[in-house]
Amino acid sequence: MTVYLSSIVGSASIGVYAFATENIVMIPRMVPLEKAQEYADWLKTKLLYTFIGGSVLGGALVCANSNGMVLPNFVRQEELTAIKSVFDGNITIMETKKTAYGNLVLTSDKGAIVDPRFKDNEITLISDALGVEVVPTEIAGLPYVGSLATATNKGVLAHPLLKDEERKILESVFKVPVDVGTVNCGVPYVGTGLLANSHAAVAGSMTTGPEMFIIGNALDVVQEDEK
């Protein structure tokens, strides 16, 4: 299994600080460049090395897939320049009071789900940016779906209290198998401790062996020579 363990600024909650798509991984600039590049090598992506609005919490603030990226309204011009230097998809800056789009949106290249409290016009903007169908729903009865699961083009790993009706929605939207699990020794907020794409997964440093096994199976990340 290609599941790596790591921490960012001493924290196992790596999904709060970073995010990954099929093409890029965003790591905050306070992480040493050599370590940041290691993430890009593991995930076989380009490195986006930047803050978001001067914040290290890029994983919580940004949602993205291969088609597009949704940013909070306080993103800075120099950060946009850095993004555009490695990312050639749609870039949408949301002019709303909401800011934690990484926590509120779960997306892959096949679809997306969002916090049901989003307004219709906001959902349309997100759908246009990401180039996929967007469906409002909850995970485990909770609205902050981006922090409750990780989705790739090969699988979804969600909060262990995922309901049957929610699973059916996820399977319909993402068109991949959906499994449940935890990260960082029992944390059910999967998105806070996991970065993944079709090539590999990086889990928080406290993630156990059994959790890594479930992650590897759910997201179908095995080495090329193991297939």
N, C-alpha and C positions, 0 to 999 in steps of 0.2 A: 504493500500500500504506500502511496505517496502522500502520507500525512506527516507534516513536520510540526514540531513544537517550538514556540517562541514567545517572547514578551516584548512589549514596547514601553519605554520609559519605566521599566521595572514592573509593569502591570501585565497580568495574564488576560486582561480584557482587551485583546488586540483589535476586535471589531469596532470598538468605540473610537479608536484612533485612525484606523486604516480601512480601506475597502478595495475590492478587486473585481475586475471584469475579465472577459476573455483576452483583452488586449492591454490593459493597464493595471497597475497596483499603485494606489496612492498611500504614501508614507509621509508623516509630518517631518519637517526639516530638523527637528531637534534629535531625531534618530541619526546616529552616525551613518554617513553615506554608504560605507562598506556593508553595514548591516541592512540598510534599505535596499541596496542592490541585490542582496541575498534573497529577499522576498521576491523580487522580480525574476531572479534566476529560477527559484523554486516553482513559481507559477507560470513561467515562460511568457512573461509580459514585458512591456516597457515600464519604466519607473516614472511615476509622477511624484516629484519630491517637493511638496509644498504644504503650507498651512492653508486653512480655509477661514477667511475673515480674521486672520491672525491667531486662530485657535488650533490647538493640536487635535481637536476632536473631529477630524474629518470623516471618520467612519460613521459618526452619529449625524453629521450635518448634510452629507451628500448621498444621493442614490444615483446609480449609473448602470448601464449595460453597454453593449458594443455600439448601440445606435445613438445613445444620448446620455446626457447628464443633467440632473436637477440640483440647483444650488440655492442656498439661502441668499437673501437680499443684501447681506453685508460682506459678500465676497469682495476682495480687493482687486484692483486692476492688475497689479503685478502677479497675483495668483491666477487670474484669468489668462494672462500671457503665458504663464507656466503650463496651465492646463492645455491651451491651444497648441503649444509646442509639441505635445505628445498625443493629443486626443483630437481626432478629426470628425467626431460625431456632432449631433445637435447639442447645444448648450443653452439651457433655459434657467434664467434667474427668476425665482418666484417672489413676487412683490406682495407677500402676505406676512402676517404675524408669526406664522409657523416657521421654524428654522431647522428642526431636527429631521430632515427628510430621510436620512439614513435609517432612523428609527421608525419612521412612519410609512415607508414604502419598501416592499420586497419585490425585487425584479430579477429576471434573467433575460436572455434574448428572445424568449418565447412568450412572455407575458409578465404581468405585474399585479400585485394586490396592494391596497392602500387602506389606511385608517378610515373607517366608515364616516368619520366626522368631516372629511374633506368635502368641500362644496363641488357641485357639478362642474363649474368652470375651472376649478383647480384640477380636477380629475382629467378634464380635457387637455389642459396644458401639460400635465405629466404624461398622458398617453401620447400626445404629439411629440414630446421631447424624446421619449424612450422608444417610440415607434412600435408599440405593442398595445394589445388590449389591456385595460386596467379595470379591475373589479374591486369594489369596496367589500371588505370582510374582516373578520377577526380571527385570531389564533388563540386557542385555549380561552376563548371568551374575552380576550384582551385586544385593544385597538392598535397598539404600537407594533405592527406586524414585522417591521424591519429588524427589530431587536429580538424577535421571538423565533426567527428561522433564518436559514441560509439557503438560497436557491441558486442552482447552476443550470446549464443546458442539459445536464445528465441526471439530476436528482434534487430533491428538497429534503432538508433535515429540519424538523420543527420541534417546538416545545412538547414535552412528553404528555401534556394534558390536552393535546389536539383532539377536537371533537370529530365524530364521524362525518357530520355534514360539512365541517371545515375542510377535512381531508379531501372530500369529493370536489370541493371548489378548487383547492390547490391543484389537484390532479387535472382538472379541466383547464385551468388557466395556464399552468406550466408544462402540461403535456409530458410529464416525467413521473417516475415513481416517487412517492412521498413516504418518508419514514420519520420516526421520532427519536430523540436522544437528548443528551446533555453535553456540556463542556466544562472544563475546569473543575473537575471533581464534584459534579452534581448540579451545576448551574443550568437552569432550564431556559435561560435567555440565550439561545444558541447564537444569535447574530452578534452578541457582544464579545464572543470569544472565538470566532471562526471566520477565516477568509478562505474563499475557494473559487475555483473555476473548473473547467473541464479537465485541466491538466493535473491539478494537485490541490491539497488543502493545507492550510496552516492553522493550527489550533493553539489556544492559549497554553502557556507552559505548565499549568496545573492539570491539564487534561490527562486522564488515566488511560492505560492500555485498552481496557474494554471500551471506553468512549471512543478512542481512536479507531478501533475495529468497526464500531457502528458508523462512524463518520465515513470511513473508507468505503464501506458497503453502500451506504445511503447515497453518497455522491459519486460512486463508481470511479474513484480515483486510484487506479493501479498503474504501475510502471508499464511503459510500452512493451518491454521484453517479457512482461508477465501475462500479457493478453494472449 
